[in-house]
Amino acid sequence: MPAGVLYLVATPIGNLGDVTQRALEVLAEADLVAAEDTRRSRTLLDRYGISAKLVSLHEHNETDQAPALVEQLRGGTSIALVSDAGTPLVSDPGYRLVRMAIDAGVTVSPVPGASAVTAALSVSGLPPDRFAFEGFLPAKANARKSALQSLALEQRTQVFFESSHRIVASLADLAEVYGPERQAAVCRELTKQFETVLRGGLGELAQRVASESNQQKGEFVIVVAGHEAAAEQQHAQGLDLARALLEHLPASQAAKVAARISGAPRRDLYEQLIDS
């Protein structure tokens, strides 16, 4: 293992069997493991017989802890950064450490693996090719509705994290702001024993989760379809532009330029140009 490298190690989001072989090797060989919750990380390490030295790095101490860790990295110490679950920095602490390490000239290397975002997208049944990850919605109702109103016309599939304490309220607000017919998926306890994925309109999903106490327990990822009317308008504008450019450019170039300007999918524009 090269000295002085900061490794960003993805860990399982539930099932401990989802850890990669490379992640185990890096965790075993690193001089130090910086963990969001050392107790949870110790459970994973013990499962695979890894006796790594752990140090705590969470949202409340990262500002103070990061400079000392960067100094250790500059001195040749190899550090593996892990969060409670999934890929570090995705709605988890670690950004300050990574930014400081980069600024200090330290090598930062990803060790990819499990991610609740991509896991939920893959099983949602909604378009995964273009998506917007929004993390956790605001805890307070007014702020949450305001945030949703600003996102209501987003054309990409949206992904949110949510806790058991707010899942009922958040789904109700999503149904109110986005409309009850907007398609969505509520992914609960992914890769764990009681994993469930509910699919349907937001109104239907909000009512079901509110009426079933078992569906209010655990960790949640909510996947919501993009705004179709806005997407259709964007596509129409992109196609008009591509057809105009076709007088001066080959179809592939016209579609590429029109997609860049309008935001419409390049492949869709190109296929329509050559079919017309």
C-alpha positions as CSV (number, residue, x, y, z in Angstrom):
1,M,0.0,0.0,0.0
2,P,1.5,3.4,-1.0
3,A,2.3,5.6,2.1
4,G,0.3,8.7,2.9
5,V,-2.9,7.8,0.9
6,L,-6.4,8.7,2.0
7,Y,-8.7,5.8,1.0
8,L,-12.5,6.4,0.8
9,V,-13.8,3.0,1.5
10,A,-17.4,2.0,0.8
11,T,-18.9,-0.3,3.4
12,P,-22.2,-2.4,3.4
13,I,-25.5,-0.5,3.7
14,G,-27.0,-3.4,5.6
15,N,-25.9,-6.9,4.7
16,L,-22.3,-7.3,5.9
17,G,-21.7,-9.8,3.0
18,D,-21.8,-6.9,0.6
19,V,-18.3,-5.6,1.4
20,T,-15.7,-6.0,-1.4
21,Q,-12.5,-7.9,-1.2
22,R,-10.5,-4.8,-1.9
23,A,-12.2,-2.9,0.9
24,L,-11.3,-5.6,3.3
25,E,-7.7,-5.5,2.1
26,V,-7.4,-1.8,2.5
27,L,-9.0,-1.8,5.9
28,A,-6.6,-4.5,7.0
29,E,-3.5,-2.7,5.7
30,A,-4.3,0.9,6.5
31,D,-2.4,2.5,9.5
32,L,-5.6,4.1,10.7
33,V,-9.4,3.8,10.0
34,A,-11.3,7.1,10.5
35,A,-14.9,6.1,11.2
36,E,-18.2,8.0,11.6
37,D,-19.2,5.6,14.4
38,T,-16.3,3.5,15.7
39,R,-18.7,1.0,17.3
40,R,-20.5,0.2,14.1
41,S,-17.3,0.0,12.2
42,R,-15.8,-2.3,14.8
43,T,-18.7,-4.7,14.1
44,L,-17.7,-4.9,10.5
45,L,-14.0,-5.3,11.2
46,D,-14.6,-8.0,13.8
47,R,-16.7,-9.9,11.4
48,Y,-13.7,-10.2,9.1
49,G,-11.0,-10.5,11.7
50,I,-9.5,-7.1,11.1
51,S,-7.8,-5.4,14.1
52,A,-7.4,-1.9,12.7
53,K,-6.7,1.1,14.8
54,L,-9.9,3.3,14.8
55,V,-10.3,7.0,15.3
56,S,-13.7,8.8,15.4
57,L,-14.5,11.3,12.6
58,H,-18.1,12.6,12.6
59,E,-20.0,15.8,11.8
60,H,-19.4,17.2,15.3
61,N,-15.6,16.8,15.4
62,E,-14.5,16.8,11.8
63,T,-13.5,20.5,11.8
64,D,-11.1,19.9,14.7
65,Q,-10.0,16.4,13.7
66,A,-9.3,16.8,10.0
67,P,-6.1,19.0,10.3
68,A,-4.4,16.4,12.5
69,L,-5.4,13.6,10.2
70,V,-4.0,15.5,7.2
71,E,-0.7,16.0,9.0
72,Q,-0.5,12.3,9.6
73,L,-1.2,11.7,5.9
74,R,1.5,14.1,4.9
75,G,3.9,12.2,7.3
76,G,3.2,8.9,5.5
77,T,0.3,7.5,7.4
78,S,-2.3,5.7,5.3
79,I,-5.9,6.3,6.4
80,A,-9.1,4.5,5.4
81,L,-12.2,6.7,5.8
82,V,-15.5,4.9,6.3
83,S,-19.0,6.1,7.2
84,D,-21.7,4.2,9.1
85,A,-22.8,2.6,5.8
86,G,-22.3,3.0,2.1
87,T,-20.0,5.3,0.3
88,P,-18.3,8.0,2.5
89,L,-19.3,11.7,2.0
90,V,-22.7,10.8,0.5
91,S,-24.9,12.5,3.2
92,D,-22.1,11.6,5.6
93,P,-19.1,13.5,7.1
94,G,-15.7,13.5,5.4
95,Y,-15.8,16.3,2.8
96,R,-13.7,18.7,5.0
97,L,-11.0,16.0,5.4
98,V,-11.0,15.1,1.7
99,R,-10.8,18.8,0.7
100,M,-8.0,19.5,3.1
101,A,-6.1,16.4,2.0
102,I,-6.4,17.4,-1.7
103,D,-5.2,20.9,-0.9
104,A,-2.3,19.4,0.9
105,G,-1.2,17.4,-2.1
106,V,-2.2,14.1,-0.5
107,T,-3.4,11.2,-2.8
108,V,-7.1,10.5,-2.3
109,S,-8.2,7.1,-3.7
110,P,-11.8,5.6,-3.9
111,V,-12.5,2.1,-2.9
112,P,-16.0,1.8,-4.4
113,G,-18.8,-0.5,-3.2
114,A,-22.3,-0.3,-1.8
115,S,-24.4,2.8,-2.2
116,A,-28.0,3.2,-1.0
117,V,-28.5,5.8,-3.8
118,T,-27.7,3.4,-6.7
119,A,-29.3,0.5,-5.0
120,A,-32.6,2.3,-4.7
121,L,-32.4,3.6,-8.2
122,S,-31.8,0.1,-9.6
123,V,-35.0,-1.4,-8.0
124,S,-37.3,1.7,-8.2
125,G,-38.6,1.0,-11.7
126,L,-38.0,4.7,-12.5
127,P,-35.6,6.1,-15.2
128,P,-32.1,5.8,-13.7
129,D,-30.1,7.4,-16.5
130,R,-30.4,11.0,-15.2
131,F,-31.1,11.6,-11.6
132,A,-30.7,14.3,-8.9
133,F,-29.6,13.2,-5.4
134,E,-31.0,15.6,-2.8
135,G,-30.0,13.9,0.5
136,F,-32.2,14.5,3.5
137,L,-35.1,16.9,3.3
138,P,-35.3,19.7,5.9
139,A,-36.7,18.5,9.3
140,K,-39.2,21.4,9.7
141,A,-42.4,21.3,7.7
142,N,-42.3,24.8,6.2
143,A,-38.7,24.4,5.1
144,R,-39.4,21.0,3.7
145,K,-42.3,22.2,1.6
146,S,-40.3,25.1,0.4
147,A,-37.5,22.8,-0.7
148,L,-39.9,20.6,-2.5
149,Q,-41.6,23.5,-4.3
150,S,-38.2,24.5,-5.7
151,L,-37.7,20.9,-6.9
152,A,-41.2,20.2,-8.2
153,L,-40.3,20.9,-11.9
154,E,-37.1,18.9,-11.8
155,Q,-37.1,16.6,-14.9
156,R,-34.6,14.1,-13.6
157,T,-35.5,11.3,-11.3
158,Q,-35.0,12.5,-7.7
159,V,-33.5,10.5,-4.8
160,F,-34.0,11.5,-1.1
161,F,-32.9,9.9,2.2
162,E,-35.4,9.9,5.0
163,S,-35.5,8.8,8.6
164,S,-38.2,6.7,10.4
165,H,-39.2,9.8,12.4
166,R,-40.2,11.9,9.3
167,I,-41.1,9.3,6.6
168,V,-44.9,9.8,7.1
169,A,-44.7,13.6,7.0
170,S,-42.2,13.7,4.1
171,L,-44.3,11.4,1.9
172,A,-47.4,13.5,2.7
173,D,-45.6,16.7,1.7
174,L,-44.3,15.1,-1.5
175,A,-47.8,14.0,-2.4
176,E,-49.1,17.5,-1.7
177,V,-46.4,19.4,-3.6
178,Y,-45.7,17.0,-6.5
179,G,-49.3,15.7,-6.8
180,P,-50.6,12.3,-5.7
181,E,-50.2,10.7,-9.1
182,R,-46.4,11.3,-9.4
183,Q,-44.8,7.9,-9.5
184,A,-42.3,7.0,-6.8
185,A,-40.7,4.1,-4.9
186,V,-40.2,3.9,-1.1
187,C,-37.2,1.7,-0.4
188,R,-36.9,0.6,3.2
189,E,-34.1,-1.3,4.9
190,L,-32.3,-2.1,1.7
191,T,-30.2,-5.3,1.8
192,K,-31.5,-6.0,5.4
193,Q,-33.8,-8.7,6.7
194,F,-37.0,-6.6,6.5
195,E,-36.2,-4.9,3.1
196,T,-39.3,-3.7,1.3
197,V,-39.8,-1.6,-1.9
198,L,-43.2,0.0,-2.4
199,R,-44.0,1.5,-5.8
200,G,-46.9,3.6,-7.0
201,G,-48.2,7.1,-6.9
202,L,-47.1,9.4,-4.1
203,G,-50.6,9.7,-2.8
204,E,-51.1,5.9,-2.6
205,L,-47.6,5.5,-1.0
206,A,-48.2,8.2,1.6
207,Q,-51.5,6.6,2.7
208,R,-50.0,3.1,2.8
209,V,-47.0,4.1,4.9
210,A,-49.1,6.2,7.2
211,S,-51.5,3.2,7.8
212,E,-48.9,0.5,8.3
213,S,-46.6,0.9,11.3
214,N,-44.1,-1.7,10.0
215,Q,-43.5,0.5,7.0
216,Q,-42.5,3.4,9.3
217,K,-39.4,1.5,10.8
218,G,-35.9,1.6,9.5
219,E,-33.9,3.6,7.0
220,F,-35.5,4.9,3.8
221,V,-34.6,6.0,0.3
222,I,-37.4,7.7,-1.6
223,V,-37.1,7.7,-5.4
224,V,-39.5,10.1,-7.3
225,A,-40.1,10.4,-11.0
226,G,-39.2,13.6,-12.8
227,H,-41.7,16.2,-13.9
228,E,-42.9,14.8,-17.3
229,A,-44.5,18.0,-18.6
230,A,-41.3,19.9,-18.1
231,A,-39.3,17.1,-19.7
232,E,-41.6,17.1,-22.7
233,Q,-41.2,20.8,-23.2
234,Q,-37.4,20.5,-22.9
235,H,-37.4,17.7,-25.4
236,A,-39.5,19.7,-27.9
237,Q,-37.3,22.7,-27.6
238,G,-34.2,20.6,-28.1
239,L,-35.7,18.9,-31.2
240,D,-36.6,22.2,-32.8
241,L,-33.1,23.4,-32.2
242,A,-31.5,20.2,-33.5
243,R,-33.6,20.4,-36.7
244,A,-32.5,23.9,-37.3
245,L,-28.9,23.0,-36.8
246,L,-29.3,20.0,-39.2
247,E,-29.1,22.5,-42.1
248,H,-25.5,23.2,-41.2
249,L,-24.3,20.2,-39.2
250,P,-24.4,16.3,-39.5
251,A,-27.1,14.7,-37.4
252,S,-24.8,13.6,-34.6
253,Q,-23.3,17.0,-34.2
254,A,-26.7,18.8,-34.4
255,A,-28.0,16.5,-31.7
256,K,-24.9,17.0,-29.5
257,V,-25.1,20.8,-29.7
258,A,-28.9,20.9,-29.2
259,A,-28.7,18.6,-26.2
260,R,-26.0,20.7,-24.6
261,I,-28.0,23.9,-25.0
262,S,-31.5,22.5,-24.1
263,G,-30.6,19.8,-21.7
264,A,-32.6,17.2,-23.6
265,P,-31.1,13.7,-24.0
266,R,-28.7,13.6,-26.9
267,R,-29.5,10.1,-27.9
268,D,-33.3,10.8,-28.1
269,L,-32.7,13.9,-30.3
270,Y,-30.3,12.0,-32.6
271,E,-32.7,9.1,-33.1
272,Q,-35.5,11.4,-34.0
273,L,-33.4,13.3,-36.4
274,I,-32.3,10.2,-38.3
275,D,-35.9,8.8,-38.3
276,S,-37.5,11.9,-39.7
